[in-house]
Amino acid sequence: MLESVSHVGLKPENGHHSGTANNSEIRHRPPFREKPGVRTDTPWATGTRLQIAGRSMALDEWDDHAAGWDSNQDVRLFAEKAFNSLNRRALPLVPHLADCQVLDFGCGTGHLSEKLAPLCGHVVAVDTSAKMIAVLQNKIVDKGIGKITALQSAVDFTTIGQPSDLAGNFDLIVASSVCNFLPDYEASLRGLRSIMKPGGYFIQWDWLADMPVDRIRGAYEAAGLKAIAVEADFAMEFEEKSLPVVVGLAQLPA
């Protein structure tokens, strides 16, 4: 369930942007993110509904998007822009990049994981959507991609570190359009901090309208992370509208 969601696509019913759209708009306004980090077995998730372009969507419908996720042009473009940002901002800072351990937190079908695997020592890709993870696992086999461990796991601030593959220390954690949809962003950051290696880096991309700069900076400070950059990074274009994406880059002091 940690999957990619659009500012104009998937959002909580009680969020700031409910939006309305016809069926054509739904096709052109996909959820980008790699789904919100939620657990369907926890009280806060019970009965939760989300909105896709004005249409109510149950959490278990995320799996329905898995088969067509990789063929969606906007999904691919968002991932490409996020990776370019990562390559420009974070990767040059990571020492011994070829040996580093990376967590793709809310990986979806693994767009970022695929791009990172040739550059890093190993990537752990985690998402709570079983079908998203199945797509990634199939790609790993079909394309012969090495150095990726794909996990279907309920990851939130109460479970971070419980799967054995998440218990180690990570040099880099990436979260592409995930954090705004976590049930408790600030607490999740504290959990992610606990599995970061001292001196390690955390980077996120979220819709600026939904994740203000001040909130990100405050959450980093509360989690004991040192903010390196929190600012508008790139934009996605929709029907003559430009939607800015904020990047947050922070380091766990050594």
N, C-alpha and C positions, 0 to 999 in steps of 0.2 A: 503494500500500500504506500510506500514511499515513492510516489511517482510525480511526474512533471505536470504542473497545472498552470494554465494561462490566467493572466489578470482579467481577461475578458471571457474566459472559458470556465474552468472549474473554480468554484468558490463556495464557502459556507453560506447557507441560507441566511444567516444573520450577519454576514459580512458586509463590507462597505459597498460592494459592487455586485448587485444581483443580476442586472442585465436581462434583456429579452432578445430573442432571435428566432428566425424561422428555421426550417430544416436546412436550407442552403447555408445559413450562417453557422449552424452547428458543424457542418462539414468543413467550413473554412476557419473555424475558431476552435481548434482542438485543445485539450489540456496538454500543456507542454511538459510541466513538471514531471517528475518521476515520483510518484504519488506520496501523499502526505504520510508521515510516519505515525501511523495509528494502529491501535490494537482493537480488533472487533470484540475481544473478550473482556474489555474493561468497561466500567460503568459509564465513563464519559462518552464512549463510542455507541452505546446502546441507543438505537433509534435515530442515530445521526443521519441526516440527508445532506447531500451537497448539490450545488447547482451547476449544470453545464449549459451555458447560454440560455438561462432562464428555465431550464428543465431540471426537475428534481432528480437526483441520482443517488442510489444507495451505494454504500461503500463497496459491496461485493460486486458492483458492476464494473469496477476497475479492470477486472480480468477480461471483460468483454472487449477492451481496447487493445489487448496485447497483440492479437494477430495482425492488425494493421498499423501498429505503432511505428515500425521502422519505415513504412512506405509513406508516412506523412511528411510532406515537405517542410512544414513549419517546425515540427519536432526535430528534424535533422538540422535545420538552420539554427535553431536555438542551441542545440548541442555543439554545433560548429563554432558559433560565436563564444559560447562558454569556454570551449577548449582553447580558442585563440587567446582569450583573456587569461586563462590558466597558464598557457605557455609563455605569455608575456610577463605576467605578474609573479606567479608563485614558483614555477619550475626552476627558474634561474637561482632561487634562494635555497633550494633543497640540496644539501651536500650529498655527494655520492648518489646521485639520482638513479643510476642504473641498479643500485642495490636497495633502494628505499621501499618501504611497505606502505601501500596506499589503501584507504577505505573509501569506496564510492558509496556514500550514504544516501540511499534512495535511488538506486541505479536504474530502475525501470528495465528496459531491454539492453542496457549496457553501452549506450553511445559513448560516454566518456571512458568507461572501462576499456573498450576496444582501442581507443586512441592512446590511453595511458600504458597499456600492457607492454608495447614494444620498448617503452622508455624507462620502465621501472623494474624493480626486483619482483614484486608481486602485487596484485590488486585483489582485494576482497570486495566483491560487489554484492550488496545486500538490499533487498526489497521485500515488502510484505505481500506483494502480489505473486502468487504461485505461477500464474500463467506468464507474467512478465519475465520471471526468472527462468521459466521453461524455454521461452524464446531465446534468452541469452545462452542458456546451456546448449541449445541446439546449434547456435552460431559458433560456440566454442568448438563443438565437435565438427560441424560442417566446414568451417574455415580453418580448422587446425590452430586455433588461437591458444597460445600457452600463457601461463602466468596469471590466470584469472580463476578465483574461486567464487562461484556464484551461489549465494545463500538466500533461500526464502525464509525470512525470520521476522517476527514481530519485534521491531526495534523502537523502543521509546526510552525515556529516562529511567524506567524501572527494569529494563531488560538489557540495556547496553552492557556489553562485556560478558553476558551469560553464554552465548554460543562460543565454543572453544576457539573458532576462527576470529572472533572479535575480542578475545581476551588479551592479545598481545599489544605491544605499543606500536602506533602508527606514526610514520614520518610526515604523512600528509593525509588529510581528510577533505574530500570534496563533497559538496551538497548542491546539486543543480536544481534550483527552484523547488526546494523542499521545505526550508525553514519556516516560511510563513504559514505552513499548513500543519506544523507540529502542534500537538495539544498544549505543550508547554515549551516554547522555544528556549527560554532562559534555562530551565531545568535540563533540557536536552543538551544544551551546550556544556553544562557542568558534567553531564554523563560522558559526552564525547571527549572532554578534557581528560577524563580519567583513563582513556585508552590511547591518549597521545603520548608520544615520546617527548621528553624535555627537549625544547628547541624545535619541536615539530610545528607544522602549519595547518591551519584550517581556512578553507575558502568556500564561500557561498555565493550564489546568484539568485536574486528574487526580484519580483516586480517592485519598483521603487514606490509606487502608490500604496502598496500593501505592507511594505517593510521599510519604514523611515530610517534614515541614517542615524538619528539619535537613539532609536531603539536598539539598533545593531551595536553601536558603540557602548551603550549601557550594558547590554548583555555580555559583551566581551569583557568589560571591566569586572562585572559581577562574577564571571566564570574564571577570572584570573588569567585572561588572555590579553596580550598586548596587540592593540589594533595597529595594523600597518597601513591599510587603505580601506576606506569606506566611502564610496562615491558612485555616481552614475557611471556605467561602463559602456553599455551598448544599448541599442533599441531594436524593437521588433515593429514592423510596419503592418497595420491592418486597416484596410479600407480608408486610406488617407489619414490614419491616426498613427502616431509614433508613440510607442509605449516603452519608456526607459526601464532598463534593468540595472539594479544596484549590485555592486560587488562588495563583499566584505572579506578582507584578508587579515588574519590574525596569527600570532605566534604564541606558543606556550613557552614562557621563559625557561631557559636551561637552569 
